[in-house]
Amino acid sequence: MRRSEVAVEPHKGRVKRPNGATLWVTPSCNSDIGRFINLLVSMHDMELMLKLKLFEPRKGKKMLIEETIRQFKDCVNDWIQALHQLGEKPTRTAVHRFAYKKLRQKYSQLHTDVLQEAMDLAIETYRAWLNNPNKGKEIPRFDKDCIYFEGRCVKFDRHFISLPLAGKRVWLPMHVPARFKQYLQHKHGRVVLKKVKDEYYVYVSVNIPEPEPYEPRGWFGVDIGIRHIIVVSDAEGEVNWFLNSAIGWKKNMECRISGLQRLKDKGVKKGVWRVLKRFSGKVKNRQSYINHCIAKQLVLMAKMWRYGIAIENPKGLRKGRVGKRNRKLLHKWAYRDLINKIVYKAKLHGVPVVFVNPKGTSRTCSKCGAKGIVKGRIFVCKKCGLKLDRDLNASRNIALRASPRFEKRGFHMEMVI
Ligand SMILES: [Zn+2]
């Protein structure tokens, strides 16, 4: 019997078996209490940051944006000045009382909420500066090309955004990718308008309700590989999935980078550092993009199969589990970023994720549980004769550890009733 199918009388509180043992119930069971816990779990919102590009505004609107950016910058700096005049660690209310009237008059064109946002930003900047032990004598200056808007003073209508700019509210057209449309209907928080190289972007933070994770039919074990980026497998071995496409590319890139580095050290060529800088940015971007693709594929596949995802606990990563030679290889991929992306996408799609203690997963036989040996790429079990790719064996072990029969207390929020 699966644990979620255990019959529980909902209204009696603590359920005791005749022999006095307490029953374990998962939140997704059919009891009232289970439903109540579900409600608590699903009340969490997750915050998404959407980046939307504005279409090139007309000349008049562009000038208005520029003017507002300039005023906002000055306004933040004036708030910082006021904070500094007040002295040691001023409170919000004190600053407000001290300078609001004066600044309200000076920046009469700015929206009230924008003025407030400027104050918050100034307080943030000033506090960070106060806490910095290496601060100079000069008070900080705010010098970014952006405007902060409080969520409630910004409106959206299809692909238009309405912003209260200096003295006037305007509708600006923007590009909304199809996948973002659903998110814009939710409640949004702060909106930031940013100017990057003559183009305008708006950053919108939206709170969307986290979908309730489903009860998984099984688990995909994800092994952080050494020669593959990740290896995915389930406990039965129906899915065996190697993802290694980008390792070769990265090696190639690193060869070129180290070649350039040598040139730079020798001082042979001028301007090598500029090429190097461009290269490092490229590697980072591409890596992040590949991680995004892998995470997306994995999460969508898990959702289709209605499986959960089991990953080894990232805390132990890069420590202990692998030898010196292989540890160097592990450093060559942004695994932390990959795991973060998997977890975040899984949350978005309601796919359950569990972290598993990876200790011994590479040396245990996934078929019989005995200790085996690793010869190069192959894992060999002497007891049952299993011969398998070492990473595949490890990923199956991880999937096994997440399965309910191993009684791992990870994602299953077990409650004693
Ligand atoms: Zn075995």
Residues whose N, C-alpha, C, O or C-beta is under 5 A from the ligand:
A	BS01	ZN	C365 K367 C368 G369 A370 C381 K383 C384 G385 L386
